Amino acid sequence: MKMRHAHSGADTEESEHQLYEAIAAIRNVEEAKQFFEDLCTPTERQAMADRWYVVEPVKQGIPYRTIYEETGVSVTTIGRVARCLSLGAGGYNLIYDRIKRKSHAKRKTSHSPTEKRTS
């Protein structure tokens, strides 16, 4: 592999593609943790974690100021997440919905068929 210090547009596209392939190869949370600990600085990981953390309250329509007061995530970051949720590439919504469906399916199958429900 030929290494370059500066990327042209095509080189950047290829390097991003390789990064996304690497991320797609992650199989579980522990592997993700190991990969991102190596790939990113603690500050970069925290910034990404903060963005992801506020997706749910933004989707729930909680006011930015309230989210800030409860999480400490800046109103600017919250606004950026909100813009991406409504005008972005769709990534936040795709993964959020997938995780919610998976979580809902797990809750649904965790009830035993003989379990009696009370009204």
C-alpha positions as CSV (number, residue, x, y, z in Angstrom):
1,M,0.0,0.0,0.0
2,K,1.4,3.4,-1.0
3,M,1.1,5.9,1.8
4,R,0.6,9.6,1.1
5,H,0.6,12.6,3.5
6,A,-2.0,14.6,1.6
7,H,-5.1,13.2,0.0
8,S,-6.6,14.2,-3.3
9,G,-10.4,13.9,-3.7
10,A,-10.2,10.3,-5.1
11,D,-7.7,9.2,-2.4
12,T,-9.9,10.7,0.3
13,E,-13.0,8.8,-1.1
14,E,-11.0,5.6,-1.1
15,S,-9.6,6.0,2.4
16,E,-13.1,6.8,3.7
17,H,-14.5,3.7,1.9
18,Q,-11.8,1.6,3.6
19,L,-12.7,3.1,7.0
20,Y,-16.4,2.4,6.5
21,E,-15.5,-1.2,5.5
22,A,-13.5,-1.6,8.7
23,I,-16.4,-0.3,10.8
24,A,-18.8,-2.6,9.0
25,A,-16.5,-5.5,9.9
26,I,-17.0,-4.8,13.7
27,R,-19.0,-7.7,15.2
28,N,-19.9,-6.6,18.7
29,V,-19.7,-3.8,21.2
30,E,-16.3,-5.1,22.6
31,E,-14.8,-5.0,19.2
32,A,-16.2,-1.6,18.5
33,K,-14.7,-0.3,21.8
34,Q,-11.3,-1.7,20.9
35,F,-11.4,-0.3,17.4
36,F,-12.5,3.2,18.4
37,E,-10.1,3.3,21.3
38,D,-7.3,2.7,18.8
39,L,-8.7,4.9,16.0
40,C,-9.8,8.0,18.0
41,T,-8.5,10.2,20.7
42,P,-10.5,10.3,24.0
43,T,-11.9,13.7,23.0
44,E,-13.0,12.4,19.6
45,R,-14.8,9.4,21.2
46,Q,-16.5,11.7,23.7
47,A,-17.7,14.1,21.0
48,M,-19.2,11.2,19.1
49,A,-20.7,9.7,22.2
50,D,-22.3,13.0,23.2
51,R,-23.9,13.3,19.7
52,W,-25.3,9.8,19.9
53,Y,-26.5,10.3,23.5
54,V,-28.7,13.2,22.5
55,V,-30.4,11.6,19.5
56,E,-33.2,10.1,21.6
57,P,-34.2,13.2,23.6
58,V,-34.0,15.3,20.3
59,K,-36.3,12.7,18.6
60,Q,-38.6,12.9,21.6
61,G,-38.9,16.7,21.1
62,I,-37.3,17.6,24.4
63,P,-36.2,21.3,24.3
64,Y,-32.5,21.8,23.6
65,R,-32.0,23.8,26.8
66,T,-33.5,20.9,28.9
67,I,-31.3,18.4,27.1
68,Y,-28.3,20.6,27.8
69,E,-29.2,20.9,31.5
70,E,-29.7,17.1,31.9
71,T,-26.7,16.0,29.9
72,G,-24.2,18.8,29.8
73,V,-24.0,18.4,25.9
74,S,-23.7,21.8,24.4
75,V,-26.8,23.4,22.7
76,T,-24.6,23.8,19.5
77,T,-24.0,20.0,19.4
78,I,-27.7,19.3,20.2
79,G,-28.7,21.6,17.3
80,R,-26.2,19.9,15.0
81,V,-27.7,16.5,15.9
82,A,-31.2,17.8,15.3
83,R,-30.3,19.2,11.9
84,C,-28.8,15.8,10.9
85,L,-31.9,14.0,12.1
86,S,-34.1,16.1,9.8
87,L,-31.8,17.1,7.0
88,G,-28.8,14.7,7.1
89,A,-27.9,11.6,5.2
90,G,-30.3,9.5,7.4
91,G,-27.6,7.6,9.3
92,Y,-28.8,8.6,12.8
93,N,-32.4,7.6,12.0
94,L,-31.4,4.4,10.4
95,I,-29.3,3.1,13.3
96,Y,-31.6,4.6,16.0
97,D,-34.6,2.8,14.4
98,R,-32.6,-0.4,14.0
99,I,-31.5,-0.4,17.6
100,K,-35.1,0.4,18.8
101,R,-36.5,-2.5,16.7
102,K,-33.9,-4.9,18.0
103,S,-34.6,-3.8,21.6
104,H,-38.3,-4.1,21.1
105,A,-37.9,-7.6,19.6
106,K,-35.8,-8.7,22.6
107,R,-38.4,-7.4,25.1
108,K,-41.1,-9.2,23.1
109,T,-39.3,-12.5,23.0
110,S,-38.2,-12.3,26.6
111,H,-41.7,-13.1,27.8
112,S,-42.3,-16.8,28.2
113,P,-45.4,-18.1,26.3
114,T,-46.8,-19.5,29.5
115,E,-46.4,-16.3,31.4
116,K,-49.7,-15.0,32.6
117,R,-50.4,-11.3,31.9
118,T,-52.5,-9.3,34.3
119,S,-54.7,-6.5,33.1
